Amino acid sequence: VVVEVRGVEGHPLRYQIRDPAGRLLGEQMTEQSPAVDRQTLRLGPNSGVYLLSIAGPAQVKTVKVVRQ
């Protein structure tokens, strides 16, 4: 899945993707994000709902990603 984040230029970001059981599948970090930070994260091989968390300096946003 490709993720694009805007509005946090110059701040660190942490991206995590978890499988339906809550296991961490992948993590990427950006020390100083550009104006538009674009990351590619791999989902697991099975269909289902995955959780994508993006943590910035002041907040964490988690969204569901559905793989069919």
mmJSON file of the N, C-alpha and C atoms, coordinates in Angstrom:
{"data_MODEL":{"atom_site":{
"group_PDB":["ATOM","ATOM","ATOM","ATOM","ATOM","ATOM","ATOM","ATOM","ATOM","ATOM","ATOM","ATOM","ATOM","ATOM","ATOM","ATOM","ATOM","ATOM","ATOM","ATOM","ATOM","ATOM","ATOM","ATOM","ATOM","ATOM","ATOM","ATOM","ATOM","ATOM","ATOM","ATOM","ATOM","ATOM","ATOM","ATOM","ATOM","ATOM","ATOM","ATOM","ATOM","ATOM","ATOM","ATOM","ATOM","ATOM","ATOM","ATOM","ATOM","ATOM","ATOM","ATOM","ATOM","ATOM","ATOM","ATOM","ATOM","ATOM","ATOM","ATOM","ATOM","ATOM","ATOM","ATOM","ATOM","ATOM","ATOM","ATOM","ATOM","ATOM","ATOM","ATOM","ATOM","ATOM","ATOM","ATOM","ATOM","ATOM","ATOM","ATOM","ATOM","ATOM","ATOM","ATOM","ATOM","ATOM","ATOM","ATOM","ATOM","ATOM","ATOM","ATOM","ATOM","ATOM","ATOM","ATOM","ATOM","ATOM","ATOM","ATOM","ATOM","ATOM","ATOM","ATOM","ATOM","ATOM","ATOM","ATOM","ATOM","ATOM","ATOM","ATOM","ATOM","ATOM","ATOM","ATOM","ATOM","ATOM","ATOM","ATOM","ATOM","ATOM","ATOM","ATOM","ATOM","ATOM","ATOM","ATOM","ATOM","ATOM","ATOM","ATOM","ATOM","ATOM","ATOM","ATOM","ATOM","ATOM","ATOM","ATOM","ATOM","ATOM","ATOM","ATOM","ATOM","ATOM","ATOM","ATOM","ATOM","ATOM","ATOM","ATOM","ATOM","ATOM","ATOM","ATOM","ATOM","ATOM","ATOM","ATOM","ATOM","ATOM","ATOM","ATOM","ATOM","ATOM","ATOM","ATOM","ATOM","ATOM","ATOM","ATOM","ATOM","ATOM","ATOM","ATOM","ATOM","ATOM","ATOM","ATOM","ATOM","ATOM","ATOM","ATOM","ATOM","ATOM","ATOM","ATOM","ATOM","ATOM","ATOM","ATOM","ATOM","ATOM","ATOM","ATOM","ATOM","ATOM","ATOM","ATOM","ATOM","ATOM","ATOM","ATOM"],
"id":[1,2,3,4,5,6,7,8,9,10,11,12,13,14,15,16,17,18,19,20,21,22,23,24,25,26,27,28,29,30,31,32,33,34,35,36,37,38,39,40,41,42,43,44,45,46,47,48,49,50,51,52,53,54,55,56,57,58,59,60,61,62,63,64,65,66,67,68,69,70,71,72,73,74,75,76,77,78,79,80,81,82,83,84,85,86,87,88,89,90,91,92,93,94,95,96,97,98,99,100,101,102,103,104,105,106,107,108,109,110,111,112,113,114,115,116,117,118,119,120,121,122,123,124,125,126,127,128,129,130,131,132,133,134,135,136,137,138,139,140,141,142,143,144,145,146,147,148,149,150,151,152,153,154,155,156,157,158,159,160,161,162,163,164,165,166,167,168,169,170,171,172,173,174,175,176,177,178,179,180,181,182,183,184,185,186,187,188,189,190,191,192,193,194,195,196,197,198,199,200,201,202,203,204],
"type_symbol":["N","C","C","N","C","C","N","C","C","N","C","C","N","C","C","N","C","C","N","C","C","N","C","C","N","C","C","N","C","C","N","C","C","N","C","C","N","C","C","N","C","C","N","C","C","N","C","C","N","C","C","N","C","C","N","C","C","N","C","C","N","C","C","N","C","C","N","C","C","N","C","C","N","C","C","N","C","C","N","C","C","N","C","C","N","C","C","N","C","C","N","C","C","N","C","C","N","C","C","N","C","C","N","C","C","N","C","C","N","C","C","N","C","C","N","C","C","N","C","C","N","C","C","N","C","C","N","C","C","N","C","C","N","C","C","N","C","C","N","C","C","N","C","C","N","C","C","N","C","C","N","C","C","N","C","C","N","C","C","N","C","C","N","C","C","N","C","C","N","C","C","N","C","C","N","C","C","N","C","C","N","C","C","N","C","C","N","C","C","N","C","C","N","C","C","N","C","C","N","C","C","N","C","C"],
"label_atom_id":["N","CA","C","N","CA","C","N","CA","C","N","CA","C","N","CA","C","N","CA","C","N","CA","C","N","CA","C","N","CA","C","N","CA","C","N","CA","C","N","CA","C","N","CA","C","N","CA","C","N","CA","C","N","CA","C","N","CA","C","N","CA","C","N","CA","C","N","CA","C","N","CA","C","N","CA","C","N","CA","C","N","CA","C","N","CA","C","N","CA","C","N","CA","C","N","CA","C","N","CA","C","N","CA","C","N","CA","C","N","CA","C","N","CA","C","N","CA","C","N","CA","C","N","CA","C","N","CA","C","N","CA","C","N","CA","C","N","CA","C","N","CA","C","N","CA","C","N","CA","C","N","CA","C","N","CA","C","N","CA","C","N","CA","C","N","CA","C","N","CA","C","N","CA","C","N","CA","C","N","CA","C","N","CA","C","N","CA","C","N","CA","C","N","CA","C","N","CA","C","N","CA","C","N","CA","C","N","CA","C","N","CA","C","N","CA","C","N","CA","C","N","CA","C","N","CA","C","N","CA","C","N","CA","C","N","CA","C"],
"label_alt_id":[null,null,null,null,null,null,null,null,null,null,null,null,null,null,null,null,null,null,null,null,null,null,null,null,null,null,null,null,null,null,null,null,null,null,null,null,null,null,null,null,null,null,null,null,null,null,null,null,null,null,null,null,null,null,null,null,null,null,null,null,null,null,null,null,null,null,null,null,null,null,null,null,null,null,null,null,null,null,null,null,null,null,null,null,null,null,null,null,null,null,null,null,null,null,null,null,null,null,null,null,null,null,null,null,null,null,null,null,null,null,null,null,null,null,null,null,null,null,null,null,null,null,null,null,null,null,null,null,null,null,null,null,null,null,null,null,null,null,null,null,null,null,null,null,null,null,null,null,null,null,null,null,null,null,null,null,null,null,null,null,null,null,null,null,null,null,null,null,null,null,null,null,null,null,null,null,null,null,null,null,null,null,null,null,null,null,null,null,null,null,null,null,null,null,null,null,null,null,null,null,null,null,null,null],
"label_comp_id":["VAL","VAL","VAL","VAL","VAL","VAL","VAL","VAL","VAL","GLU","GLU","GLU","VAL","VAL","VAL","ARG","ARG","ARG","GLY","GLY","GLY","VAL","VAL","VAL","GLU","GLU","GLU","GLY","GLY","GLY","HIS","HIS","HIS","PRO","PRO","PRO","LEU","LEU","LEU","ARG","ARG","ARG","TYR","TYR","TYR","GLN","GLN","GLN","ILE","ILE","ILE","ARG","ARG","ARG","ASP","ASP","ASP","PRO","PRO","PRO","ALA","ALA","ALA","GLY","GLY","GLY","ARG","ARG","ARG","LEU","LEU","LEU","LEU","LEU","LEU","GLY","GLY","GLY","GLU","GLU","GLU","GLN","GLN","GLN","MET","MET","MET","THR","THR","THR","GLU","GLU","GLU","GLN","GLN","GLN","SER","SER","SER","PRO","PRO","PRO","ALA","ALA","ALA","VAL","VAL","VAL","ASP","ASP","ASP","ARG","ARG","ARG","GLN","GLN","GLN","THR","THR","THR","LEU","LEU","LEU","ARG","ARG","ARG","LEU","LEU","LEU","GLY","GLY","GLY","PRO","PRO","PRO","ASN","ASN","ASN","SER","SER","SER","GLY","GLY","GLY","VAL","VAL","VAL","TYR","TYR","TYR","LEU","LEU","LEU","LEU","LEU","LEU","SER","SER","SER","ILE","ILE","ILE","ALA","ALA","ALA","GLY","GLY","GLY","PRO","PRO","PRO","ALA","ALA","ALA","GLN","GLN","GLN","VAL","VAL","VAL","LYS","LYS","LYS","THR","THR","THR","VAL","VAL","VAL","LYS","LYS","LYS","VAL","VAL","VAL","VAL","VAL","VAL","ARG","ARG","ARG","GLN","GLN","GLN"],
"label_asym_id":["A","A","A","A","A","A","A","A","A","A","A","A","A","A","A","A","A","A","A","A","A","A","A","A","A","A","A","A","A","A","A","A","A","A","A","A","A","A","A","A","A","A","A","A","A","A","A","A","A","A","A","A","A","A","A","A","A","A","A","A","A","A","A","A","A","A","A","A","A","A","A","A","A","A","A","A","A","A","A","A","A","A","A","A","A","A","A","A","A","A","A","A","A","A","A","A","A","A","A","A","A","A","A","A","A","A","A","A","A","A","A","A","A","A","A","A","A","A","A","A","A","A","A","A","A","A","A","A","A","A","A","A","A","A","A","A","A","A","A","A","A","A","A","A","A","A","A","A","A","A","A","A","A","A","A","A","A","A","A","A","A","A","A","A","A","A","A","A","A","A","A","A","A","A","A","A","A","A","A","A","A","A","A","A","A","A","A","A","A","A","A","A","A","A","A","A","A","A","A","A","A","A","A","A"],
"label_entity_id":["1","1","1","1","1","1","1","1","1","1","1","1","1","1","1","1","1","1","1","1","1","1","1","1","1","1","1","1","1","1","1","1","1","1","1","1","1","1","1","1","1","1","1","1","1","1","1","1","1","1","1","1","1","1","1","1","1","1","1","1","1","1","1","1","1","1","1","1","1","1","1","1","1","1","1","1","1","1","1","1","1","1","1","1","1","1","1","1","1","1","1","1","1","1","1","1","1","1","1","1","1","1","1","1","1","1","1","1","1","1","1","1","1","1","1","1","1","1","1","1","1","1","1","1","1","1","1","1","1","1","1","1","1","1","1","1","1","1","1","1","1","1","1","1","1","1","1","1","1","1","1","1","1","1","1","1","1","1","1","1","1","1","1","1","1","1","1","1","1","1","1","1","1","1","1","1","1","1","1","1","1","1","1","1","1","1","1","1","1","1","1","1","1","1","1","1","1","1","1","1","1","1","1","1"],
"label_seq_id":[1,1,1,2,2,2,3,3,3,4,4,4,5,5,5,6,6,6,7,7,7,8,8,8,9,9,9,10,10,10,11,11,11,12,12,12,13,13,13,14,14,14,15,15,15,16,16,16,17,17,17,18,18,18,19,19,19,20,20,20,21,21,21,22,22,22,23,23,23,24,24,24,25,25,25,26,26,26,27,27,27,28,28,28,29,29,29,30,30,30,31,31,31,32,32,32,33,33,33,34,34,34,35,35,35,36,36,36,37,37,37,38,38,38,39,39,39,40,40,40,41,41,41,42,42,42,43,43,43,44,44,44,45,45,45,46,46,46,47,47,47,48,48,48,49,49,49,50,50,50,51,51,51,52,52,52,53,53,53,54,54,54,55,55,55,56,56,56,57,57,57,58,58,58,59,59,59,60,60,60,61,61,61,62,62,62,63,63,63,64,64,64,65,65,65,66,66,66,67,67,67,68,68,68],
"pdbx_PDB_ins_code":[null,null,null,null,null,null,null,null,null,null,null,null,null,null,null,null,null,null,null,null,null,null,null,null,null,null,null,null,null,null,null,null,null,null,null,null,null,null,null,null,null,null,null,null,null,null,null,null,null,null,null,null,null,null,null,null,null,null,null,null,null,null,null,null,null,null,null,null,null,null,null,null,null,null,null,null,null,null,null,null,null,null,null,null,null,null,null,null,null,null,null,null,null,null,null,null,null,null,null,null,null,null,null,null,null,null,null,null,null,null,null,null,null,null,null,null,null,null,null,null,null,null,null,null,null,null,null,null,null,null,null,null,null,null,null,null,null,null,null,null,null,null,null,null,null,null,null,null,null,null,null,null,null,null,null,null,null,null,null,null,null,null,null,null,null,null,null,null,null,null,null,null,null,null,null,null,null,null,null,null,null,null,null,null,null,null,null,null,null,null,null,null,null,null,null,null,null,null,null,null,null,null,null,null],
"Cartn_x":[0.85,0.0,0.903,0.507,1.267,0.56,1.328,0.795,1.445,0.643,1.149,0.678,1.628,1.323,1.812,0.962,1.3,1.162,1.874,1.694,2.54,3.518,4.391,5.857,6.108,7.459,8.463,9.58,10.663,10.521,9.432,9.203,9.402,9.755,9.878,8.498,8.414,7.188,7.542,6.638,6.801,5.562,5.766,4.693,4.735,3.587,3.513,2.297,2.45,1.332,1.211,-0.023,-0.289,-1.318,-1.182,-2.119,-3.404,-4.388,-5.659,-5.519,-4.441,-4.208,-3.437,-3.045,-2.33,-0.813,-0.296,1.159,1.748,2.883,3.573,4.179,3.785,4.303,5.437,5.392,6.425,6.423,7.586,7.729,8.764,8.459,9.4,9.396,10.545,10.656,11.271,10.851,11.395,11.886,13.163,13.727,13.192,13.206,12.69,11.874,10.566,9.738,9.734,9.675,9.563,8.13,7.864,6.518,5.469,5.808,4.936,5.766,5.413,6.152,5.37,5.985,5.338,6.106,5.41,6.02,5.215,5.899,5.246,5.43,4.318,4.349,3.686,4.218,3.669,2.609,1.501,0.473,0.815,0.146,0.345,-0.278,-0.043,-0.506,-2.01,-2.643,-4.052,-4.98,-6.199,-7.199,-7.606,-8.133,-8.566,-8.329,-8.538,-8.383,-7.032,-6.242,-4.945,-5.035,-4.183,-4.171,-2.88,-3.03,-1.903,-1.879,-0.782,-0.608,0.505,0.248,1.252,1.396,2.589,2.853,3.735,3.271,4.034,4.425,4.926,5.398,4.282,3.06,1.996,0.79,0.712,-0.465,-0.168,-1.099,-1.027,-2.36,-2.279,-3.483,-3.446,-4.541,-4.649,-5.836,-5.61,-6.683,-6.696,-7.866,-8.019,-7.729,-7.018,-6.733,-7.315,-8.207,-8.867,-8.209,-7.743,-7.186,-8.192,-8.619,-9.627,-8.996],
"Cartn_y":[-1.165,0.0,1.239,2.247,3.487,4.529,5.17,6.159,7.502,8.54,9.895,10.795,11.476,12.362,13.765,14.738,16.149,16.953,18.059,18.991,18.753,17.886,17.646,17.806,18.71,18.926,19.19,18.456,18.644,17.863,17.112,16.35,14.857,14.112,12.66,12.003,10.929,10.133,8.664,7.905,6.454,5.786,4.887,4.157,2.707,2.164,0.755,0.13,-1.108,-1.861,-3.149,-3.458,-4.652,-5.535,-6.839,-7.775,-7.86,-8.642,-8.73,-9.23,-9.967,-10.458,-9.453,-8.316,-7.297,-7.417,-8.385,-8.556,-7.493,-6.96,-5.951,-6.607,-6.123,-6.664,-5.824,-4.532,-3.667,-2.319,-1.693,-0.378,0.403,1.67,2.567,3.885,4.545,5.831,6.851,8.078,9.217,10.209,10.56,11.483,12.906,13.396,14.728,14.6,14.589,14.373,15.59,15.337,16.434,16.977,17.94,18.522,17.455,16.478,15.326,14.077,13.32,12.102,10.908,10.148,8.999,7.741,6.765,5.507,4.343,3.242,2.021,0.96,0.402,-0.635,-1.893,-3.042,-4.31,-4.821,-5.258,-5.948,-7.424,-8.174,-9.612,-10.263,-11.546,-12.24,-12.535,-12.473,-12.851,-11.647,-11.906,-10.841,-10.566,-9.38,-9.013,-7.544,-7.167,-5.775,-5.624,-4.704,-4.387,-2.998,-2.733,-1.433,-0.697,0.502,1.364,2.502,2.634,3.719,4.629,5.927,6.929,7.82,7.838,8.613,9.799,10.981,12.201,12.773,14.001,14.586,14.867,15.07,15.463,14.541,13.619,12.761,11.456,10.505,9.227,9.032,8.643,8.391,6.93,6.198,4.802,4.658,3.996,3.767,2.289,1.826,0.442,0.378,-0.662,-0.941,-2.318,-2.395,-3.657,-4.267,-5.484,-6.227,-7.297,-7.256,-8.223,-9.366],
"Cartn_z":[0.0,0.0,0.0,-0.778,-0.849,0.014,0.886,1.825,1.537,1.526,1.293,2.431,3.07,4.197,3.857,4.132,3.882,5.177,5.234,6.343,7.573,7.492,8.645,8.258,7.359,6.828,7.936,7.872,8.824,10.112,10.272,11.502,11.251,12.293,12.133,12.052,11.291,11.178,11.318,11.934,12.044,11.453,10.501,9.843,10.317,10.714,11.106,10.442,9.983,9.443,10.246,10.665,11.475,10.772,10.985,10.373,11.193,10.727,11.457,12.901,13.196,14.557,15.412,14.83,15.575,15.529,14.79,14.683,13.765,14.156,13.365,12.128,10.943,9.68,9.123,9.391,8.861,9.538,9.533,10.147,9.348,9.112,8.451,9.196,9.187,9.864,8.926,9.091,8.361,9.402,9.374,10.367,10.194,8.97,8.656,7.374,7.522,6.344,5.43,4.123,3.158,3.151,2.283,2.199,1.929,1.084,0.823,1.062,2.099,2.428,1.901,1.003,0.377,0.738,1.319,1.732,1.15,0.878,0.426,1.496,1.97,3.002,2.458,2.813,2.34,3.299,2.71,3.475,3.507,4.377,4.414,3.186,3.005,1.806,1.794,2.941,3.038,2.951,2.513,2.524,3.966,4.201,5.542,5.805,7.047,7.465,8.157,7.652,8.242,8.872,9.843,10.512,10.178,9.655,9.333,10.339,11.073,12.044,11.579,11.66,11.329,12.554,13.129,14.333,13.997,14.355,14.173,15.514,15.543,16.794,17.798,17.326,18.256,18.246,17.28,17.218,16.497,16.662,15.972,15.258,14.004,13.202,12.77,13.013,12.611,11.68,10.554,9.586,9.205,8.785,8.332,6.84,6.453,5.043,4.754,3.773,3.451,2.215,2.372,1.232,0.851,-0.407,-0.856,-1.594],
"occupancy":[1.0,1.0,1.0,1.0,1.0,1.0,1.0,1.0,1.0,1.0,1.0,1.0,1.0,1.0,1.0,1.0,1.0,1.0,1.0,1.0,1.0,1.0,1.0,1.0,1.0,1.0,1.0,1.0,1.0,1.0,1.0,1.0,1.0,1.0,1.0,1.0,1.0,1.0,1.0,1.0,1.0,1.0,1.0,1.0,1.0,1.0,1.0,1.0,1.0,1.0,1.0,1.0,1.0,1.0,1.0,1.0,1.0,1.0,1.0,1.0,1.0,1.0,1.0,1.0,1.0,1.0,1.0,1.0,1.0,1.0,1.0,1.0,1.0,1.0,1.0,1.0,1.0,1.0,1.0,1.0,1.0,1.0,1.0,1.0,1.0,1.0,1.0,1.0,1.0,1.0,1.0,1.0,1.0,1.0,1.0,1.0,1.0,1.0,1.0,1.0,1.0,1.0,1.0,1.0,1.0,1.0,1.0,1.0,1.0,1.0,1.0,1.0,1.0,1.0,1.0,1.0,1.0,1.0,1.0,1.0,1.0,1.0,1.0,1.0,1.0,1.0,1.0,1.0,1.0,1.0,1.0,1.0,1.0,1.0,1.0,1.0,1.0,1.0,1.0,1.0,1.0,1.0,1.0,1.0,1.0,1.0,1.0,1.0,1.0,1.0,1.0,1.0,1.0,1.0,1.0,1.0,1.0,1.0,1.0,1.0,1.0,1.0,1.0,1.0,1.0,1.0,1.0,1.0,1.0,1.0,1.0,1.0,1.0,1.0,1.0,1.0,1.0,1.0,1.0,1.0,1.0,1.0,1.0,1.0,1.0,1.0,1.0,1.0,1.0,1.0,1.0,1.0,1.0,1.0,1.0,1.0,1.0,1.0,1.0,1.0,1.0,1.0,1.0,1.0],
"B_iso_or_equiv":[0.0,0.0,0.0,0.0,0.0,0.0,0.0,0.0,0.0,0.0,0.0,0.0,0.0,0.0,0.0,0.0,0.0,0.0,0.0,0.0,0.0,0.0,0.0,0.0,0.0,0.0,0.0,0.0,0.0,0.0,0.0,0.0,0.0,0.0,0.0,0.0,0.0,0.0,0.0,0.0,0.0,0.0,0.0,0.0,0.0,0.0,0.0,0.0,0.0,0.0,0.0,0.0,0.0,0.0,0.0,0.0,0.0,0.0,0.0,0.0,0.0,0.0,0.0,0.0,0.0,0.0,0.0,0.0,0.0,0.0,0.0,0.0,0.0,0.0,0.0,0.0,0.0,0.0,0.0,0.0,0.0,0.0,0.0,0.0,0.0,0.0,0.0,0.0,0.0,0.0,0.0,0.0,0.0,0.0,0.0,0.0,0.0,0.0,0.0,0.0,0.0,0.0,0.0,0.0,0.0,0.0,0.0,0.0,0.0,0.0,0.0,0.0,0.0,0.0,0.0,0.0,0.0,0.0,0.0,0.0,0.0,0.0,0.0,0.0,0.0,0.0,0.0,0.0,0.0,0.0,0.0,0.0,0.0,0.0,0.0,0.0,0.0,0.0,0.0,0.0,0.0,0.0,0.0,0.0,0.0,0.0,0.0,0.0,0.0,0.0,0.0,0.0,0.0,0.0,0.0,0.0,0.0,0.0,0.0,0.0,0.0,0.0,0.0,0.0,0.0,0.0,0.0,0.0,0.0,0.0,0.0,0.0,0.0,0.0,0.0,0.0,0.0,0.0,0.0,0.0,0.0,0.0,0.0,0.0,0.0,0.0,0.0,0.0,0.0,0.0,0.0,0.0,0.0,0.0,0.0,0.0,0.0,0.0,0.0,0.0,0.0,0.0,0.0,0.0],
"pdbx_formal_charge":[null,null,null,null,null,null,null,null,null,null,null,null,null,null,null,null,null,null,null,null,null,null,null,null,null,null,null,null,null,null,null,null,null,null,null,null,null,null,null,null,null,null,null,null,null,null,null,null,null,null,null,null,null,null,null,null,null,null,null,null,null,null,null,null,null,null,null,null,null,null,null,null,null,null,null,null,null,null,null,null,null,null,null,null,null,null,null,null,null,null,null,null,null,null,null,null,null,null,null,null,null,null,null,null,null,null,null,null,null,null,null,null,null,null,null,null,null,null,null,null,null,null,null,null,null,null,null,null,null,null,null,null,null,null,null,null,null,null,null,null,null,null,null,null,null,null,null,null,null,null,null,null,null,null,null,null,null,null,null,null,null,null,null,null,null,null,null,null,null,null,null,null,null,null,null,null,null,null,null,null,null,null,null,null,null,null,null,null,null,null,null,null,null,null,null,null,null,null,null,null,null,null,null,null],
"auth_seq_id":[1,1,1,2,2,2,3,3,3,4,4,4,5,5,5,6,6,6,7,7,7,8,8,8,9,9,9,10,10,10,11,11,11,12,12,12,13,13,13,14,14,14,15,15,15,16,16,16,17,17,17,18,18,18,19,19,19,20,20,20,21,21,21,22,22,22,23,23,23,24,24,24,25,25,25,26,26,26,27,27,27,28,28,28,29,29,29,30,30,30,31,31,31,32,32,32,33,33,33,34,34,34,35,35,35,36,36,36,37,37,37,38,38,38,39,39,39,40,40,40,41,41,41,42,42,42,43,43,43,44,44,44,45,45,45,46,46,46,47,47,47,48,48,48,49,49,49,50,50,50,51,51,51,52,52,52,53,53,53,54,54,54,55,55,55,56,56,56,57,57,57,58,58,58,59,59,59,60,60,60,61,61,61,62,62,62,63,63,63,64,64,64,65,65,65,66,66,66,67,67,67,68,68,68],
"auth_comp_id":["VAL","VAL","VAL","VAL","VAL","VAL","VAL","VAL","VAL","GLU","GLU","GLU","VAL","VAL","VAL","ARG","ARG","ARG","GLY","GLY","GLY","VAL","VAL","VAL","GLU","GLU","GLU","GLY","GLY","GLY","HIS","HIS","HIS","PRO","PRO","PRO","LEU","LEU","LEU","ARG","ARG","ARG","TYR","TYR","TYR","GLN","GLN","GLN","ILE","ILE","ILE","ARG","ARG","ARG","ASP","ASP","ASP","PRO","PRO","PRO","ALA","ALA","ALA","GLY","GLY","GLY","ARG","ARG","ARG","LEU","LEU","LEU","LEU","LEU","LEU","GLY","GLY","GLY","GLU","GLU","GLU","GLN","GLN","GLN","MET","MET","MET","THR","THR","THR","GLU","GLU","GLU","GLN","GLN","GLN","SER","SER","SER","PRO","PRO","PRO","ALA","ALA","ALA","VAL","VAL","VAL","ASP","ASP","ASP","ARG","ARG","ARG","GLN","GLN","GLN","THR","THR","THR","LEU","LEU","LEU","ARG","ARG","ARG","LEU","LEU","LEU","GLY","GLY","GLY","PRO","PRO","PRO","ASN","ASN","ASN","SER","SER","SER","GLY","GLY","GLY","VAL","VAL","VAL","TYR","TYR","TYR","LEU","LEU","LEU","LEU","LEU","LEU","SER","SER","SER","ILE","ILE","ILE","ALA","ALA","ALA","GLY","GLY","GLY","PRO","PRO","PRO","ALA","ALA","ALA","GLN","GLN","GLN","VAL","VAL","VAL","LYS","LYS","LYS","THR","THR","THR","VAL","VAL","VAL","LYS","LYS","LYS","VAL","VAL","VAL","VAL","VAL","VAL","ARG","ARG","ARG","GLN","GLN","GLN"],
"auth_asym_id":["A","A","A","A","A","A","A","A","A","A","A","A","A","A","A","A","A","A","A","A","A","A","A","A","A","A","A","A","A","A","A","A","A","A","A","A","A","A","A","A","A","A","A","A","A","A","A","A","A","A","A","A","A","A","A","A","A","A","A","A","A","A","A","A","A","A","A","A","A","A","A","A","A","A","A","A","A","A","A","A","A","A","A","A","A","A","A","A","A","A","A","A","A","A","A","A","A","A","A","A","A","A","A","A","A","A","A","A","A","A","A","A","A","A","A","A","A","A","A","A","A","A","A","A","A","A","A","A","A","A","A","A","A","A","A","A","A","A","A","A","A","A","A","A","A","A","A","A","A","A","A","A","A","A","A","A","A","A","A","A","A","A","A","A","A","A","A","A","A","A","A","A","A","A","A","A","A","A","A","A","A","A","A","A","A","A","A","A","A","A","A","A","A","A","A","A","A","A","A","A","A","A","A","A"],
"auth_atom_id":["N","CA","C","N","CA","C","N","CA","C","N","CA","C","N","CA","C","N","CA","C","N","CA","C","N","CA","C","N","CA","C","N","CA","C","N","CA","C","N","CA","C","N","CA","C","N","CA","C","N","CA","C","N","CA","C","N","CA","C","N","CA","C","N","CA","C","N","CA","C","N","CA","C","N","CA","C","N","CA","C","N","CA","C","N","CA","C","N","CA","C","N","CA","C","N","CA","C","N","CA","C","N","CA","C","N","CA","C","N","CA","C","N","CA","C","N","CA","C","N","CA","C","N","CA","C","N","CA","C","N","CA","C","N","CA","C","N","CA","C","N","CA","C","N","CA","C","N","CA","C","N","CA","C","N","CA","C","N","CA","C","N","CA","C","N","CA","C","N","CA","C","N","CA","C","N","CA","C","N","CA","C","N","CA","C","N","CA","C","N","CA","C","N","CA","C","N","CA","C","N","CA","C","N","CA","C","N","CA","C","N","CA","C","N","CA","C","N","CA","C","N","CA","C","N","CA","C","N","CA","C","N","CA","C","N","CA","C"],
"pdbx_PDB_model_num":[1,1,1,1,1,1,1,1,1,1,1,1,1,1,1,1,1,1,1,1,1,1,1,1,1,1,1,1,1,1,1,1,1,1,1,1,1,1,1,1,1,1,1,1,1,1,1,1,1,1,1,1,1,1,1,1,1,1,1,1,1,1,1,1,1,1,1,1,1,1,1,1,1,1,1,1,1,1,1,1,1,1,1,1,1,1,1,1,1,1,1,1,1,1,1,1,1,1,1,1,1,1,1,1,1,1,1,1,1,1,1,1,1,1,1,1,1,1,1,1,1,1,1,1,1,1,1,1,1,1,1,1,1,1,1,1,1,1,1,1,1,1,1,1,1,1,1,1,1,1,1,1,1,1,1,1,1,1,1,1,1,1,1,1,1,1,1,1,1,1,1,1,1,1,1,1,1,1,1,1,1,1,1,1,1,1,1,1,1,1,1,1,1,1,1,1,1,1,1,1,1,1,1,1]
}}}
